[in-house]
Amino acid sequence: MFPSPVPIPTQQVFLPLLEEKQVELYVKRLDVVHPDISGNKYFKLKHNLAQARREGHHRVLTFGGAFSNHIRATAVAAHLAGMLSVGCIRGEVAFPLNPTLQAARDAGMVLFPMERSIYRKKSQEEVVDRLKEEFGDFYLLPEGGTNGLAIQGCTEILTPEDKRMDVIGTAIGTGGTIAGLIAAASKQQRIIGVSSLKGEFIRSEVQGLLDTHGIAPQGSWEVFTDYHFGGYARHTSELLDFVRYFHRETEIPLDPIYTGKLFFGIWDLIGKNYFPPHSRILLIHTGGLQGIAGFEKRWGTRLYPDPL
Ligand SMILES: *Cc1c(COP(=O)(O)O)cnc(C)c1O
C-alpha cells in the first residue's frame, strides 16, 4: 500500500541577512516525507495511485528524463502499491545506469528509452496506442506527474498552521505543485514560484492549469523566471556556492535543479528588499535530493563535503 506520511516539520532559519532585513524564513521539509517518494512527488502520486487501483489497473506508465525525481518516485510508489511500472525515458538509457534509473529499476520499473522526436509527441494518441500495444493496459501519468489528482494532492501540502505565513514559495517544473498551493492559499497570502526552466511560457502554463482545473485563487501569485541559471538542469558556481553556504549554516540540504534555484531566488529578493519587514516566508522544500548523486557523477563535482 501507499505509505502514510510522517509528520512534516517546518523549521525556522536564522541567518544574518534575515535579521538585517527583519524577515522570518521557514522551510517546510517535504524532503523527509519518504526516503524514496520524496517531496512534492509524494503528494502528486498519492491520489493517482489510489485512482489507478480503483480503476483496476495493474501497471502505471509515465515519462521523464534520465535523472528525473518523478521517475524514481513513481517506480517506488507503484512497487509499494503492488503495481507494475514502466518509465519512458527521454533519449537513451546509458549503462551503467545512473543512480536515479538504477533505483527505479531496483523497484521493478521497466525502463523504456524513447527517441527524442517521439518523446516530444508522447501525449498524442498514436504514441499512447503504440505503448498500449507494447505493454498492455496501463494507468497513464503525464511527465512530471501533473494532472488534476496531482494538483489535488498538492493542496494538502499546506496545513492550518501555515495560515500565518504571508508568502509561500515553491520551485516550478511543470507547475502542478504551485497550482495546488495556489488553490490552497488563503486571501492574504502570496504564492511565489521560481522556475527551474528558461522561458516565460511557464506563467501561462500555470494559468492554463488553473483554468483547466477550475481553480479560482483566493490569494495572489507570481512566477519568477530569472533564476534558471542557464536552463533546466543547468547551473553556475554561484548557485552551487549558495547551496553549500545554505547547507553549512542551516544543515538543510538543497538540490541544484529545483530547490537550490528557489532558495537562491528568494534569498536574492530578500536582499533586494522585495519583502516588507516582518514578512513571514515559508519555502516548500520539494525534495529532489535523490538527484544529487547523479548530478555529481555527471559533472564530476562534489556538492557537499560528505554524502548526505
Ligand atoms: C518535480 C519537482 C519539482 C517541480 O514540481 P512541478 O509540480 O512539476 O512544478 C520541484 N522540486 C522538486 C525537488 C521536484 O522533484
The ligand as an SDF file (V2000), in Angstrom:
LIG
                    3D

 15 15  0  0  0  0  0  0  0  0999 V2000
    9.3740   17.6280   -9.6630 C   0  0  0  0  0  0  0  0  0  0  0  0
    9.9620   18.6510   -8.7700 C   0  0  0  0  0  0  0  0  0  0  0  0
    9.5440   19.9950   -8.7970 C   0  0  0  0  0  0  0  0  0  0  0  0
    8.5830   20.5110   -9.8200 C   0  0  0  0  0  0  0  0  0  0  0  0
    7.2580   20.2690   -9.4780 O   0  0  0  0  0  0  0  0  0  0  0  0
    6.1080   20.6340  -10.5160 P   0  0  0  0  0  0  0  0  0  0  0  0
    4.8840   20.2010   -9.8560 O   0  0  0  0  0  0  0  0  0  0  0  0
    6.3970   19.8380  -11.7640 O   0  0  0  0  0  0  0  0  0  0  0  0
    6.1810   22.0930  -10.8060 O   0  0  0  0  0  0  0  0  0  0  0  0
   10.0760   20.8680   -7.8720 C   0  0  0  0  0  0  0  0  0  0  0  0
   11.0030   20.4560   -6.9850 N   0  0  0  0  0  0  0  0  0  0  0  0
   11.4490   19.1900   -6.9570 C   0  0  0  0  0  0  0  0  0  0  0  0
   12.5060   18.8370   -5.9870 C   0  0  0  0  0  0  0  0  0  0  0  0
   10.9450   18.2540   -7.8450 C   0  0  0  0  0  0  0  0  0  0  0  0
   11.4110   16.9890   -7.8090 O   0  0  0  0  0  0  0  0  0  0  0  0
  1  2  1  0
  2  3  1  0
  2 14  2  0
  3  4  1  0
  3 10  2  0
  4  5  1  0
  5  6  1  0
  6  7  2  0
  6  8  1  0
  6  9  1  0
 10 11  1  0
 11 12  2  0
 12 13  1  0
 12 14  1  0
 14 15  1  0
M  END
$$$$
